[in-house]
Amino acid sequence: MIEDMVKDFGAEILYELRRYQPEAFEHLSDIVEHTLMPYIQKNLLRGTSEGLYREGISREIFVTTYFKLLRSILEFENLNWEQTLITLAQSHRIILQGVLSPKGIRM
């Protein structure tokens, strides 16, 4: 879901927002912090109870780390947009393999 959202935004929009519309970029950051992060935490809680995620994962630490990683990928200036999307896909693969249980990976 996050990958699709990032693809739809595009590098130029994120750059323009951050540079020329810092209030709008801050609003986007608030949406991430107050809407997306709690949503992913709830998803982790539900998925853990269903056996889809590994036990013992701190939801707060995981979600915070995930969004810091996402932000660092999106803001890394040496990558073009195609490289950014490839890096994002690979980081998602690594992250999901680390948090999904064998049952979750099979799904």
Order of alpha helices (4+ residues) and beta strands (2+ residues): alpha-alpha-alpha-alpha-alpha-alpha-alpha
